[in-house]
Amino acid sequence: MSVNVSPTKSKLIETKRSLALAKEGHTLLDKKRNVLVREMMRLIDSAKEVQEDMETIFAEAYESLQKANLSIGIEHVQEVGIAVEEVSTLSIRLKSIMGVEIPEIDEISEGIEPSYGFVKTNANLDRAYKSFKKALSLIARLAEIETKVYRLAREIKKTQRRVNALENILIPQYEETVKFIESYIEETERDDFFRMKRLKGKK
């Protein structure tokens, strides 16, 4: 690669300063990428656990619902279902990890607060209600994790591009420029030295 710069001492100082900043930036970005990757891997592990819990809780919920349908009748279960209050809002906060804003959802209460009466209901219905409420909490948790992973993955990709640009383009260019200017200055100083020596010899 040809270096097209003015080979002066001031340009050498400026390039060395830029090289030092580029190396420092590379180190910081590399650390940021590693932190984000570790956090994303932790979240992926958490997502697997939540998915396993969801499979279990949904199986329990549908089993209890089926038993409730058989014991008190599908129509009555549907009437009770209409009376159950829907969760219409979620409380979401934003947290920053290495400059990346990720959401955190407040946990949905899993406590039983039935809005239906106890006449013509039984334990199977209560268990189904509790299981579905737990499932709702897990769905919200999984949505939170998936959003975090998506945002972290996007930032990791962006950071990786910057690391690559510094590592493969900018830093080598600065190093080549420094080498070129130092070589040029050394050669010029050597020529000046021999020229001065010849002049002294003539005198």
N, C-alpha and C positions, 0 to 999 in steps of 0.2 A: 504494500500500500504506500503510495507517495504521500509525503507530508508537506503540505503547503502552508507553512507558517513562517513568520519572521523570526529567524534564529538569534534572538537577543537574550540577554540575561534577565531582563524584566519579564519577557515572555516565558522564560524557563521557570521563574518564580511563580508566575501566575498559573502555569500548567501544573506545576507540582502541587500547588494549593488545590486546584480543581481535582487532581488525582486523589489527594488525601480525602477530600470531601466525598468523592465518588466511592472510595473504598469504605468510608464510614457509613455512607448511605446503604451500600451493599450489605454490610454487617447488620445494620438495623433492620433492613427489609428481610434479610434471611432469618433473623430472630423472630420478627413478626410472623412470617410465613410458618415457622415451626410451631409457634404458640397457637396460631389459628388451626393448623393441621391437627395438633394434639386435642384441641377443644372439639373439633369436628368429629374426630374418631371417638371421643368420649360420648358425644351426643348420638352417634350412630349405634354405639353399644346400648345406650339408654333407650333408643327407639326400638331396638330388638326386644328388650325386656318389656316395654310397654305393649308392643304388639302381641307378645306371648300372654301377658296379663289380660289383654282385650279378648283374645280367643277363649281363654278360660271363663272370663266374666260373662261374655255373651252366651256361652254354652249354658252356664248356670242360670242366666236370666231367661233364656228361651225355655229351658226345662221347667223353671218355676212358673212361667207364664202358661205353659201347656197344662200343667197340673191345675193352675187356677181356672183355666178355661173349662177343664173337665169337671172340677168340683163345684164351681158357682155359675158356670155358663158363659159362653163367649159374649153374648149381648151385654150381660151385666159388667163384665171386664171392660168392654168397650165404653160403657157409660162411665165407669170409674176413671178410665183413661182420659176421657174428655175433661173430667174435673181436676186432673193433675195439672199444676201450674207449669207453664213452659219456661225454660231459661232463655230469656231474650237478649240479655246483655252479658258481656264478659269484661272484666277489668284487666286491661293490658298496660304494662309499663315497658319502657325501653331501657335496655342496659347496654353499655358500651364495652366491647372487648377489642382492644388494640384499634380503636377508632371505628369499629363496625357496630352499628346499632342493631341489636337483636331483641325480639319481644319476649316478655315474661308474662304469663297469664296467671292471675290469682286462682288458686285452687277452688273448684266448685265444691261446695259442701256436700258431703256424702251422707250426712245425717238424715234419718227418716223424719220427715215432717208431712205426713199424709194429709192431703186436702179432701180425702174421702172418709166417710163414716165407717164404723166397724160392723155395722149391720150388713149381713149377707157378704162379708169379706172374710178372708182367712189368712193363715200364715204364708201360704204359697204366693198369694198376691203381694203380701208385704215383702217377701224375699225377691220377687220379680221386680218390684218397685225399687228396692235397695240396689239390686244388681244393675238395673238399667241406669240408675243415678251414678253408680260407680263407673259404668261404661262411658257415660257422658263426660265424666271427669277425665277418663283415660283418652278419649277422643280429643279433648281440648289440649291435653298434655302432648299427644302425638302431633297435633297440628302445630303447636309451639315448637317442638323439636325439629319438625320438617322445615319450618320457616327459618329457624336458626341455621340448620345445615345448608339450606339453599343460599342464604346470605353469606355465610362463611366460605362456602365453596366458590362463590362469585368473587369474593375479596381475595381468596387464595390464588385464583387464576390471574387476577389483575396484578397481585404482588409478584407472582412468579414471572410474569412478562417483564416487570420492572427489574427484577433480579437478573434475568437473562440479558436484558438490554445493557445493564451495567457490566455484567460479567463478560459478555461476548463482544460488546461493541465499544462502549464508552471507556472503560478502564484500559483495554488494550490500545485504544487510540491515544489516550493520554500517555501511557507508558512508551508508546512508539515515538510520540512527539518529544517527550523528555529525553529519550535516548538520542533522537536526531539532533536536538538543540545542543545537548551536552557534547556530542561527538563533533558538531560543527564548531562550538566554542573552543574545545580542546585543540582542534586542528588549526583554528585561527591563531590561538595563543602560541602554538608550536611554531607556526610560520613567522609570527611576530618576533619570537625569541631568536630564531635563526637569522632573520633579517637584521635584528639589532646586533647580533654577534658578528655578522659580516661587516656591518658599518663600523663597529669598534676595531675590527681587524684592519680595515682600510686606513683608519686614522692612525 
